[in-house]
């Protein structure tokens, strides 16, 4: 395996840090090449680094060449589910009606900052991808979906980026390009879920809906809707320029390419890093300046993910084929280290309560089950649980799993069960003796402050 | 052609009629929400399943055709 390399996004780039051509040794960064230390990269700088935007015309007959290229590249969605992007695009392309494209940068995962990094610093990479995807599936509109809690300067930067593209287009009298729009969605854990986005854009609450129909069949305004994560689109922007073979020069065969990872916890420089799939966990930590203290474990995939205990972290490789046997995955690229200053039991109780509060309240098993799970974990953490608490948690988990309209209850159960399995001695110690000294210092795992509540604001107010 | 029942968890309000009318495939959890066993419906129970679906006050019980046999 190639030695993995990572980069620190906020570092000033060298002048020649553009993506490599086929003839060069594959290097990183790709997406984060030339990332500005402050503010957003302007369109002319973006084009100077990555080259002009190729067009991705649709053929009269047969599949779009770009979709074929994305298929050969083996690109998988970077929003967490890892679905093959070309398969999704083909489904939208062949559905009945004029499609629409949603660029999903809602990023509800509190420990993830990668989509924010892209839309804040490299908006044209995401917009390029949106335009290319729209052309490939025959859509006339791209809606960039971002969280309403974004700071004003990020929203202004995005509006400016869209304006820059409009100006260049009218200056060059370019061919018809899809319309770009910006849309805000409520700050809520599941607001970025595909059916919740569609529901919100159709004037309903930003909550998941019962499927089918899936968005590719009938989505926004009943049109076939392609929903891609912001990072997925950024990769499309580079695949269209450099090709499938170039993309596959990094990563592993089952998971080609590079990916953005948000690393947080006790490291010298937490932040967003670009790694290739197959890089080791320790190389990622080294790239962030190393751990600044003892680490109890690594949570992969955020609050729908699973832990790797410290004793198993050595030799861990960041690719799904390696992580699956360990019962975890990178999800949307979240790696969260827990320091030995924190109490894993108290942290789990805190996050479990937050996850219960993030239920939209639509599905009975999720509302009741996650609340009961949070209660029981809190009782264990406080040392007031009854003897059968562990069995009760297992029974509740079984009652919650696969019984919601979306994957939120399943993800929350994953996180809670994995915490209990990974930190079993700590949990049984708390159950017997109550809170430990570290319990008072709870608050290391990041949660949005103040905790947002589910909102059901109708969509027009979210339009900008 | 085999059929299965499915619950729309969003519209379900735990009235529990389905478990009364189709106890062979539906039980209730501790909060009164239906747990569907997921097995295909035997032809003899198809009418009972349809009656259970019609009896649901929120139309949250669906009797669905299998799209394709699992291969």
Interface residues (C-beta under 8 A of the other chain):
Chain A: X208 X209 X210 X362 X363 X364 X365 X366 X368 X399 X403 X404 X405
Chain B: X8 X9 X10 X11 X12 X13 X14 X29 X30 X31 X32 X33 X35
